[in-house]
Amino acid sequence: MHQFDYSFLDNGMIPAGLFNIATDIYSLRTMASERKEQFAEIFTGLEEIAKVQSIKSSNAIEGILTTDERINAIVRQNSAPLNHNEQEIAGYRDALAQIHTDYKNIRFSEADILRLHSIMLNIAGYSYGGKYKEEDNAIIEIDNFGQRRIRFSPTRAADTAKAMEQMVLAYQDASNNPNINQLLLIPCVILDFLCIHPFRDGNGRISRLLSLLLLYKNGFDAGKYISFEEQINRRKGYYYEALRASSTGWHDNQSDYAPFIMEFLVTLYMCYKELDKRFAVIGSKKVTKQARIEATVLNSLTPVSKAEIGRILPDVSATTIEAVLGKMVKAGQIRKVGAGRNVRYIRF
């Protein structure tokens, strides 16, 4: 069985690239924290938009899809799920809500990991929600010729409970070590979770929820305001290549965590940079109100409503927002999605 030991992070031999990007993330985190204290309303608006993006993207990575209109309705609980995919999406919504509202009280423990998995699969009605896999599973990939092959064989079902116990204990031990950088530790334990692949279904989505949980608990909350899951989806090819590189030799304790650590940090860095870029426009009172409205819509990855724009730009009147949106629609910059009170706007 793989030996879970993160003490290698305490030897001071961190590659320069990892050290440099971690340093940049710490600097961006400080800047974001200062802004959040000054502009709480803006961050609240960004959080609402990021929530929709996170739920949409984390499910999309797994091929679980529905329309943007339905995503918005499900996230805001204005409509019950209409099909199986929407039940899965609603389950992720509920599990993500737990992390957002109660991350301080959620432990990185087997019990809480199982509970999150149960919440995520509850609406879909799976009997195996909150339970470790009972049969061995495998990561299958399909090549360009349509041929399937096993890309990775996770921990055997019979060994899963023991592996999860050891992973959690190793993380707890390392998290109490002041000489270990927690930002480098988090992707190591997420990689190990993915290599164990402890559940029959939902491992990828749970890994992303656990990523957010550990980041939030360590003060890295950019994923609340710029979707961490959306960044993974946009960099999906790089993500899976890093996962492949770092999982090679994992069973024999010969794996190299560095590729996955780097990709994880790049994803988080992109969140902070996107937050910085977006805030530089919408948080500046020196930029015209029209420019700020335009930037808010054009920078959004999912449709936004007038009300959402108003929450992000609390000093801009509803009349001004409506007028600018009308001009943008006529100019062909954006299009309307939905009708009536459910109208939202998205760039072409």
N, C-alpha and C positions, 0 to 999 in steps of 0.2 A: 504493500500500500504506500501511496505517496506520503512523505513525511512533511508535515506542515510546520515550517520554521521560518520566521521572518527576521531572524537575527542578522541576516546578511545586510539588512538596511542599516545596521549599527556599526558597520566596519569602516565607514567613511569613504568607501570606494564607489561613490555615486558618479556615473558618467556625467561629463560636463553639460551635455545637452539637457539632461533631466534636471540638473541643478539650475540651469539658466531659465528654463521655462517655469519651473516651480517658483523661482524668485520673481519672475514677471507676474505670475498669478497672485502672489502675496501683495505685490504693489497695486495691482488692479483691484483686489479685494478691499484694500484700505480706502481707495478712492471711492468705490461703490458704497462702502459703509458710511462715509462722510456725506455722500449725496443722499443716501436713504434717510438720514436723520433730518436733512433739510427739506426734502421733497417726498414726504411719506405718501401723499395722494398719488403722485406719479407712479411710484413703485407699486402701489396697490392696483392701479390700472394695468401695469405691465404684467403683474402676477395673474390677473384674470385671463389675459390673452395667452400667456405662456402655458397656463393650465390646459387650455383647449389644444394647443400645439403639442403638448406632452402626451396627452391621451391619444390624440390622433396618430402621432408619429410612432410611439412605442408599439401600438397595435399594428400600424402599417408595416413595420419592419417584419412582423410575423405573417403578413398577408391578410390581416384582419381589417377589412375596409368597409366604409359606408360614405355617404355624401357629407360635404361640409355642413350642410343645413342640419342633417341628422346628428352629426357630432356635436354641434352647438346645442341642439335641443336636449341631447342626452347629458352633456356636461352640466347644463343648467337645470337638469331634472324637470324640464318642461314637458317631457314625453317619456313614456315607458319604452323600453327596447322592443323593436318590431320583429327581430329575427335573431338568429344565433350570434352572428357577428356583433350585433349591437348589444347583446347580453355580455359578451366578452369585453366590449368597450366600456360598458357601464361598470363592470367589475373592476377594471383598471382605475376608473374614476374614483371608486370608493376606496381602493387601496392607496391611491395617490393622496386622497384627502386625508387619510390617516397620517401619512408622512408629513404633509404640509402643516397639519394642525397639532400634531402630538409627537413630533420627532424627538423631543427632549425626553419623553417618557418611554419611547420604544427602544428596547435594548437590541443589541446585535447578539441575539441568543437563538437557540433552536426553537424555543417556544414562540417567540415573536415572528421569526421567519415563517414558521408553519402557519401562524395566525394570519399573516399578510397573504400567504398563498390561498388560504381558505376564503378570505374576504374577496380576493381577486376572482376566484372561480365560483363564488356562491351564487350569483345571479344566473350563471349559465347552467347551474344545477349539477355540476360534476361531483360524483361520489368520492373522488380521490383528492378533492381540494383539502389542503392542510395535512396531507399524508405523503411520506416519502414513496418513491417508486417501488413497486413490488416485482417488477421485471426489469432485466437489463435493457438499456436503451443505447442508441448509437446516433452519431451525427452523420447524416447522409448528405452527399453533394452529388449534383448531376453535371457531367462534363458537357462540352460543346456538341458531343455526338449523342446526347441523351442517355448516356450510360451512367448508372448509379454506382457509387462506391462509398465505403465507410471512411469518412475523413478523420473521425476521432471516436474512440471507444471510451466513454466516461466510466467512472467508478461503478463496479458491479452493485446491483440492488442489495445483495447480502451485506455489502460493506458500507453502504451509504450512511446509515445512522452513525456508525463509528467515525467515518470520515468527516461528517458534519460536526460531530462533537469535537474532534481534534482541530478542525479549522477554526471553530469559534474560540476554543481555548487558546490557540496560537495567536489569534487576533487580539484577544483580551490581554494576553501577556505582552505583546508588542505595543499595544496602545498605551500601556502603562510605562513604557520605556521612554524617558525624556530625550534619549539620544536618537530616537527614530522619528523621522519626519512623517507625520500622519498623512500628508498629501501623497507621499510615495507608497505608504502602506495600503491605502484604500484600494487602488487598482490591483495590488497583489492578491488581496483576499477575494476580490470580485473575480479575478481570473481563476482562482482555486474553486470558487463556487461553480463557475461555468464548467470547469473540468470534472467536477463531481457530478453535475447535472442531476440534482437529487430528486427532481419531480418527473412524473410521467408527462406533464405538459406545463408550459408557462415559465420555463427556466429563464429564457431571455428577458421576459418582462419583469420577473422578480429580480433579476440581476440589476436591471435599471432602477427599480425601486430601492434596492439596497444601496446602490451607488449614491442616490440622492440622500438616503437616510444617513449614511456615513459622512457624506460631504456636509450636510446640514449640521450634524452633531459636532463637526469640527470647524464650523464657522464659514464654510464655503457655500453660500446660498444663491449664487448667480443663477442656478437652475430653476429657481422660483420665478425669475423674471425674464429669462431667455431660455427656452426649452432645451434642456440637456439631451433629451431623447430626440428632438428634431435635429440637433447637431450630429448625433450618431447616425440618424437616418440619411442625412446629407453626405456623410463620410463613410457610408456603409461598406464600400469596397476596402477602404483603408482599415476600418475596424475589424473586418473579418480576416484580413491578411495578418494584422497584428495578433489577433487571437490564434490563428493557425501557427504563426511563428513562435509564440510564447507557450503554446500547449505541446509543441513537439518535445518529446522526452519527459513529459510531465510525470508519468507513472514511475519512471526510474530516477526521479529527482535530478534530471539533467536539463530541465527546461530553463529558458532565459526569460525572466520576467520583463526585461527592459523594453522590448517592442510594445507590449501591451500597456506598460506604464506610460510610455511616451504618447501613444495614441489616446489614452484616457486623459492625460494632461493637456494634450492639444485640444481635445473636445471641450474641456473645462475652460481653457484659455479662450477658445472661440466664443464661448458664452459670455465671458467677461468683456472681451473686445466688442462683441455685438452690443452688449449693454452700454458700454462706454460710447460707442458710435451713435446708438439710438438716443441715449440721454443727451449727448452733445447737441442734438437738434431739438428734441422735444422738451428738454429741461432748460433751454436757454431763453431768457426773456428778451435777448437782443435780436433774435431771429423773428421775422414777422409771423403773425399768427397763421397766415395762409401757408407759409413755408413749413411751419410746424405740423399743421394738419396734413399737408401733402406728404411729409416725411413719415408721419405716423401710419398712414394707409399704405404707402409704397413699401415701407419696411416690414409690414406685417406679413407673415407667412400664411395666415388664415384670414378669412373674411372678418371684418370688424364692423360693429354697429356705431351709430352716432353716439349712443350712450357710452360705449366703451371709449371712444375718442374723447368724450367729455370728461371721463374719469382720469384719463391720462393727461389731459390738458385742462385742468380745473379753472384756469383763468380765461378760457375761451368760451364765448357764449354759444348756445345751441344754434342760434340764428346764423352765426358766422360759420360754424361747422357745416350746417346744411347748405349754405351758399357755396362754400368752397367745394364740397362734394359734388354739387350739381355741376359746377364748372369742370371738374375733373372727369365726370361722366361724359359730358358733351365733348370734351377734348380727346376722349378715347384713352385716357390714362388708366382709368379704373372701370369696373363693371359692377352692376348690382347683382346680388345673390339673394334669393328669397323674395318675399312680397309683404306688403303691409307693415305691421309692427316688427316683423322678423327680417326686414331688409338689412343686409350687410354689404360691405364694399371690399373689393379685392383688386389688386393690380392685374392687368392683362398679362 
